[in-house]
Amino acid sequence: MGVRYDNYCAALARTFLINPSLLQQKCYSALAEVELAVIKWLVPGAVLGDVYDRAVALLNEKAPYLVPHFSKECGTGIGLEFRESSLRIKAGNPETVKAGMCFNVRIGVEDVVNKVKETEVNVNELKTFSMLLSDTVIIGEATGADAGFAATTSNLVVTPFSTEWSNVSFDMADAADDEDEEASAIKALKESGRPVTRGMIRAEQLAQQREAEESMISQRNKHQRKLFEELVLRKEKQESGQTEHEEKVVEVEDIAVFPSPAQYPAELRRDQIFADTEHEVLFLPIHGTPVPFSVHTIKSVSMNEEGGYGYFRVNFHTPQTKTTKDVDSTMLKALDQFPTATYIKSLTFRSRDQTNMSIQVKRIKNMMKKRRQQDRFDADTANIVEQGKLELCKDKRPPYLSEIDMRPALGKVKGRLEAHVNGFRYSTRRNEVVDILYSNIKHAVFQPCDQIRFVLLHFHLHNPIMIGRKKCKDVQFYTEVIDASRNLKGITTNAYDPEEIQEEQRERETKRRLNEAFKRFTDQCDKIEFDRPYLRSAFQGRPFKEMVMLYPCRDCLINVTEQPCFVVTLDDIEHVHFQRVSFGTTTVDMIIIFKDYKRPVVEIDAVKTTDLEKVKEWLDSINIVRVRRGCDV
């Protein structure tokens, strides 16, 4: 808790524990002792870096298992600013303490595994816990003759809330539970033949707790260690029998125009600039003779007017411009094939016929635009794997969903999705057809409209398919329950308005009806199994530019409600790395490293720390190794 009064700041922090375990009590006692020591060591002349080092040494003496979880600083200066960055009590800070300074002493640990012994009853079920103690202290004048840590001082704690264990711990256990625990200890003593005394009962309980603490390592960490060892063994075997993967080489054509002048266009004239869009060639008059230049060689064209003349300039690709992104593969091949040839960098022409010149400039730019579009289309279709032929159901009516939309869209028209013998067919009223074979579907996901405004079926494919002129690896079919562009103007917000109540009832009924229709369709498709997201394990993150809700499924991690779609196959993941995990941060970054090291990693930013335990538990349940680091890598 922080306050500001008359422009001056103060802060106080306490950790309250309900039904604490014995480990939590030991941790709190150690932190309280370290805080009192740090307040005592803040004397005029003391170096802040040395104060932090002594605090770590004291914690290592009292509770060494807490040192890896200890905060990176023991507080900061406070006053007009809530945090004085130059007065941080951290390792290596050379600043010295002076009388009259004000410090916010802050001692904390984070992500400590809560090891609960079998003999402990009625304790909280936290798997990990964090603790924080903080007080505001004003440094007094040194009263001893020595300086530094040897001096004595009367520091004033302006937040004098007690740190005693009895003031921060609350035990909700019944008296009967204490009696049962004592009876269990007495029974163990009688079975071993030892005398039953109050001291022996307590000693027996402590002995059982020590034995349980030594034998019970955190199951999650133990499982992760085992997974890491298996991962190392797998990588060693893969490296010993590793083979190079040969990628498909795309053939690039050579630059070719006209074999002879006899094949030039008939409308070509002497001393005239002419763009032949059919053959993608630009004719330029050089000494009165038309010379053809392929569109692949042209970098840019421009025209300007000056003194009644039109000036036409053409810039060509040269070896000096081969690294630019606008050089296509055909021209790049020619530059590599003839590195010592003489290249024309630019040509400029002057003419009074500005009308024809402007027409030719537009034709050339359109020709270059179409060529770039065609090159992109060829690059997309170069690695397209042709699907087999769809076998239609002839003996019975296939399962279908009508009046649904597809993404990517084929226009503003709805269609019909049918499940046939070996694949799906989506057809529209304009006789547009998209076929998806079962063998090409890597993940099929059914997401009902429980927490979203539409119900959908999403298909993540092994090999992309062409829909129109676009290469697509994710295709989905959906129906909106609530129109995203619904106009809310004039709609009442009275909860007791009959019309609004009826509207909500109709909306719930529509959701139920659509969910049942899509669920019935997925059940009828017996040749493919649909996955469903685990809503309870969902967490927020930013895989692209916007924050979205990520849903774990049986075989993948997805977000298919926003564009672009995010689908990661769990079997492709080698391990997950969490970075920026430190005390006081509200978000962390989740880095997914794949088994194929040539594949770029996937980074999910801004995962909330409140969801971190949920994500860790999910990763451990699916046998994926996870590691963490406090800073970026």
N, C-alpha and C positions, 0 to 999 in steps of 0.2 A: 504494500500500500504506500503510495506516495502523496505528499501534500506540498503545497506552495503557499507561503504566507509572507506578505510584504516583500515579494520577489525572491525569497529564500526557500530552498527546497529541503525536504527531509523524507526519509524512506524507512519503512519497517516491514519485515517479512518473517512469518512463522509458518511452520508446517504442522498441521493438526492431523493426528493419526487415529483412526477408528479401528478397534480390535487389532492392534499392531502385533506383528510377529516378533520373536526374540531377536532376529537379525535386524529388524527395523529399529528396535530399541537400542541395540548396540551401535548402530549407525548414527542415530540421533545423539546419543551420549558423546560419541567421538566428535561429531561436528560442533556440539555445544562447547566442548572443551577447547577445540581449535579456535572457535570464535572468541572466547574469553582470552586466550593466549594472544591472538592477533591484536585485540584491543589493548592489551597490556604492553605489547611490543611497539605500538605506535607512539614513540616518544621522540622529542626533538633530537635531530641528528641521525635518526635511524634511516637506512636506505630501504626504499619500498621493495626493490627486488630481493633484498635479504630477508625482509619480513615474509614474503611469499615462500622463499626457500625453507625458512624455519617452519612455516605452517605445513608444508608438504612433508617435512621430516617428522614433525609431530604426528601427523595423520598416519604416516608409514609405521610409526611406533605403536600407535593405538589400534589402528584397523588397516593393515596393509592392503587388504582386498578392495578398499575404497579408493586407493590412489589412482588407478586408471580411470575412475569415474569422477575424479575431483575437477572442479571448475578451473578454468585457465587463469583466473584472477580472483583475489580475495576482496575485491571492492574497488571503489574509485573515490576521488575527491568529489565533494558535493557542496553546493552553495547557490550562487546565482544560476549556475548550470546544473542540471540534474546529474550529469556525468562529466567530470573534468578528465579528458582523455590523457593529459600529461601526468596525472596523478593516479594512474592505475596501479594497484598493488598486484603486480605480476612479475614473472621471472625476467631479470635483465633490466628492469627500470632503474636508472641511476638517481632518480629524484630523491631528495631527503625530506624528512618530516620536519615541519616547523611549528612552533607554538601558535595557536590560534587557527590552525587549519581545521577543516571539517571533512570527515571521511564517512562514506557509507560502506561499512564493513559487511561484506556479503560472502557467506560460506555456503557451498552447495555441492551436491553430487547428483548425477543423473544416470538413468538406465541401469540401476543396480538390480540384479536378479534376486527376486524374493525367494530365498530357500526356506521353505516351511518344513519343519521336521514332522515325522509321523506322530510324535508324542504331543505336538501342539494341536489344540482344539480351539474352535471359535476365533479364528484369525481371518483377516481379510484375504481375498482371493487374488490379490494383485500379482501378476507375473513379474513385473518390474516396477520399480518405484524411484522417485526422485525426491530430494529434500533440499530446503533452502532456509537459511537463517540470515537475517539482515538487521543491522542497527545503525543509527546515525550517531557519530562520536565527534566531539570537539576536543582537540588536542590541548592539554594544559601545559603550563610552564614546568620545566624540569626542576625537581626539588633536590636531586642528588648532585654530587660533585662531578660524577662521570657523565660522559655523553654517550649517545647511542643506546644499545639495548641495556647497558648497565645502569642507566639513569632511571630514576623513579619519577612518576608524574601522576597528576590527578586528572585523568581524562574524564570528560563529562558525557555520559550516555543520555542523549535527549529522548530516546525511545525506550524507557525503562520497563518494558513488558517482560515478565519473567520467562526464562528459558527452561525452567524446571520441567522434568518429565511429567509430573502430575498435572501441570497446567496445559499440556498440549496433547496428551493421550487420553482416549476415552474408550473404556472397555464396556461393551454391551453384553458381555457374557452373563449368564444367570449363575446364581450360587450353586445350582445343581450341576452345572458344567464343571465348576471347580472341584466339587465333591467327586465327580466321576473321574477327573484327572488324578486326584489324590488316591482314589480307590484303585486305579490302574497301576500306579506306582507301588502301592502297598501289596497288590497281588503279585507283582514281579519280584518284590523282596521276599515274600513268603515262599514263592516257588524256588528261589535260589537258596533258601535257608538262612538268610542274613537277618539280623535284628531289625525290627521295625521301629525306627525313631524318626523324629521330625528331620533331623539332619541327614539320616540315611535316605529318607524319601526324597528330599531335595537333591541329594547327591546322585541318586538313581535317575531322577529326571534329567539332570544335567548330562550324565553319562550317556543316556539314550539320545539326547539331543546332539551331542558331539558325534556319536556314531552315525546318526542319520545325516548330519551335515557333511561328514567325510565320505559317506557312501553315495549320497544323492547329489550328483552334479545336475545342473540344469539339463533336462531332457532335450530341449531345443538345441542348446549348444553342443551337446553330445551327438545329436543327430546331424547337425551341420558339420561337425568334425569328420564324421563318418562319410558324409556326402563329399566333402572336400578330398578326402583320401581316395575315394572311388574316382573322382574327377581326374586326379593326377594320374592314376593308373590308366584310365581310358586315353588320356592325351599321350602318354608314353607309347601305348600300343598303336595309336593312330600315326604318330611320328615315325615309328619303325616301319610301317607299311604304307606310308603316304605316297600317293600318286598325283601327278599333276593333272588338273582338270583342263581339258582343251576346249576353249570357247569357239563358238561358231564364227568363222571369218566371212564377212560380208564382201562380196565382190563389188568393186567400184569401177564404173565404166570410164573409158577415156574420153577426152574432149574431142568432139567431131562436129564439123559444120557441113560444107558442101564439097564433094569430091572434085568438082570442076565448075568453072563459071557458067557452063551451059545449063546448070541446074538452078541458077539464081532465079528468084521470082520475076515474073514478067513485068510487074509494075515498078520494078527498080529502075531509077533514073541516074544519069551521070551527075556528079557534083551534088548529090542529095543524101541527107541523113535519112536512113530508113530502118524501122524496127520490124522484123519478120517474126510475129508472135507465134506462127505455126511451127517454125523450126527453132525458135528461141535464139535468134541471131540478130545482132545489130550491125548494119552496114554503115561504114564511115568512109567518106571520099578522101583518099590520100593521093595527091597529084592527079585528081580527076578520076581515079580508078576506085570503084567500090571494093572495100576490103571487109570481109565478114569477121566478126568477133562473137564468140559464144557468150551467152549470158553468164556462164560460170566464171568468166574472166573479169566481169565488171564488178567493181566495188561500189561505185556511186555515180550518179549523173546529176547535173545541175544546169540551170539557165538563168542568166540575168541580162538586163537591158542597159545599154549605155551609148549615148550619142547617136541614137537612131538605129543601132545595130543590136542584134541578139547574139549573145556569147554562150555557146554550148560547150560544156566541159565534161569529160568522161575520165574517171579515175579507175585504174585497173589494179588487180591484185599482183603483188610482187613478192619475192622471197622475204623482204623486210616486213611484210604484213601477214605472213603465214600464221602467226600466233594469235591473230584476232579471231573472235568468235564468229564473224560473218563469212569466213572462208569455208566453203562446202568441201565435202570429201573428194569430189571430182577434181576441183582446182588444187586441193592439197596434194593429191596424187601427182598431178602434173608438175607442181613445184618441187616435189621430192625427186621426181624422175629426171627433171632437167634443171639441176641447181646452177649450172654454169651458163645457161642460155641468157640471151639479152632480152630484157622485159621492158615493155613500155609502161611508164608510170601514169601518164595522163596525156590527153589530147584535148585541144581547145579549138573550136571552130567559130567563125564569125559570119553572119548572114543578115541580110535585110528581111528575109522571109521569116519573120518571127512567128507567124501563124503555124506553119508547118513544123517549125522547131519546137514549139510548145506542145503540139500534138504528139510528136515523136517522143518527147520527154515523158509525157503521161503514159504512152504505150510501153516505153522501156521500164518505167517504174512498176506498172501493172505486171509486166512480164517477169521482172525480178521477184515481185511478191508471190506470184503463182509458183515460181521455181522453188522459193524457200518453203512454201507450204507443201509442195510435192516432195521435197527432200525430207521434211519432217515426217510426212506420212510414210515415205519409204523406210525411214529409220525405225518408225514404230512397227511397221509390218515385217521388218527383216527377220525378227526372231519369233514371229507368230507361228505357233504350232497348230496345224489344221486339225479341227475336231472331226470325229467320224460323223456318219450320217445318222440323223435321228430316226428311230423306229416308232412309228405312230401306233397307238392302240386302235385296232380294227374290230376286235370281237366284243369290246365293251366300252362304255362311256368313261373317259379318263377323269380322275379327280381334277377339280378346277376351282379357281378363284376369279370372280369377274369384277369388273369396275375397279381395278387397282392401278396404281401408278408404278412406273419403273424409274430408277435412278442408276445411271444417267438417262435422262428423258429422251424420248423420241418425238418430242413436241408436246403441245398442250392437249393431249388426248389420252384417255384411259384405255386399258387393254384387259386381256384375259390370260391367266397363267394356267397351263395344263401340265399334268404329270403323265408322261408316256412311258414306253417300255424301258428306254435307256437314257431318258433325260427330260428336261422341262422345255416347254415352248411358250413364249410370250408373243401374242399377236394383238394388233390394234385394229381399229375399224378401217384404217387406211391400208390394210394388208401388209403392214410392216411386221416382220417376224424376227425374233431373237431366240436361238436355240442354245441351251446349256446342257451338256451331257453330264451324267452322274459321275463318270470317270474323271472329269476335269474339275470337280468340286472338291476343294480341300477342306473347307469348313462351311457347314450350313447352320445358321443361327436363326432361331425363332425368338423374337423379343416382343412379348405382349405389351399392351398399353397400360401398364400399371403405374409407372411414374413418368411416362412420356405422353406426348399428344398424338402418337400414331402407333399402329401395330405393323410389324414388318417381318419379312423373311430376307436374310442377307446371305449371299453366296460369295465366299472368298475362293478364288480359283487357283489351280496349279499353274496353268498357262493363261495369259491374257487373251481376250477375244476382241475383235473389232466390232464396235457398235457405232454405225455411221462411219465416220472417219476418225474415231477416237479409240485408242487402245485401253481396255478396261480389265482390271483384275478383280474388282469388287463390283458386284451387281446386286441390287436389292429391289424388292417389290413391297409396296406399303400402301396403307390407306389411312388418311388422316381422320382422327376422331374429332378434333377441335381445329377449326381453321386458324392458322397462325396469323392471318391478316384480319381476324374478326374485329369489326368496329364496335368498340365498347361505349361509344357516345350514346347517352340517353338510357343506358341500362341501369336500373336501380340496384342499389347495394343493400336494400333492406332484407335481412335474413328471413323475415316472415312474409315477404311478398309472395303470393300464390304463383305468379308467373315465373318468378325466379326458382322457386322450389320445383315446379314442373320441368323447367329447363335443366336443372341439375339431375332430376330423375331420368329424363330422356338421355342426358349425357352418360349417366352410369349404365343405362340399359344398352346404349350404343356400344360402349366399351365392352360390356359382357358379351354382346352378340358377335362383335368382330373378333374378340379373343377366341370364342368358341369356334367360329368359322375357320380361322387360321389354324387353330389347334386340330380341328377335325381334318383339315387338309394335310398337315404334317403327319398325322397318324395313318392316313391312307397311303402316304408315300413310303411303302415298306422297304424300298431298295436303298434308301438313304436315311441316315439318322441325324436328326436335328438337335443341336446343342441349345441350351438356354442359359442366360446369364444368372450368376448368383448375386441377387440383389443385396444380401446382407454383407457381402464382402466387397461391395463397390466402394471406390474411393476417388477423390477428385485429383486431377493432375492436368498438366499442360504439355501434351505431346507435340502440339504444333503452336499456333499463335494464341489460341483461346483456351480458357479453363473448361474442361469437360468432365463428365463422370465416366470413369473407366470401370468396366464390368468383367471380373474373372469368369471364365467358363471352364468346362471340363478340359478342353483342348487348346484354348486360346484366351488372350486378353484383348478385349474389344472396346471400341466406341464407334457405333455405326449409326448413331442418331444425328451426328453432326458431320459436316463435310470439311476436309477430306476424311474418309473413313480410316480408322486405326485398328489394325488386326495384327497381332503377333502370335505366332504358333509357339506353344509352350515347349514342344519337343525340340525346337531350334535353339532354345536358350541354354547357354552354358552356365552362366551365373549372373547375379544381379548385384550391382554396386550402388550403395547409398553414400552420397557425399553431402557435405555441409551439415553433418549431424553433430551438433554441439549444443551445449547448454544455453538456453535462452532463445534459440531460433524457433520460429513457428512453422517453417517449411523446409523440406529437404529435396534433393534431386535424386531421381531413380534412374540409373544407367543400366540398360539391358545389353549384355555382351553375348553374342551368338557363338555357336560352335564353329561356324564358318568365319574365320578371322578376316576374310576378304569382304565380308558384309559389314557395312557401316553400323555402328552402335546406334541404339535408339535411346534418346534422352527424354524422360518425363520430368518436367520441372514442377516446382511448387506443390509437391505432395505434402499435405498437412501432417504435422507431427502427431496430431490426435489420431490419424489413420495409420501411423507407422506400425504399431503393434499388430493391427489387423492385417497389414500387408505382409509383415514378417511371418505371422502364423499361417497365412495362405501359402507363401513360398515354401515354408517348411513342410506343409501338408502335401505338396506336390513334388517334393524332393529336388528343389532347386537351391543351389548354394548361394548364399548372400554374404556380402562383406560390407563394411562401413568405414568411412573416413571423415574426419572433421573438416577438411578443407577440399577445395576443388582440385581435380587431377587433370 
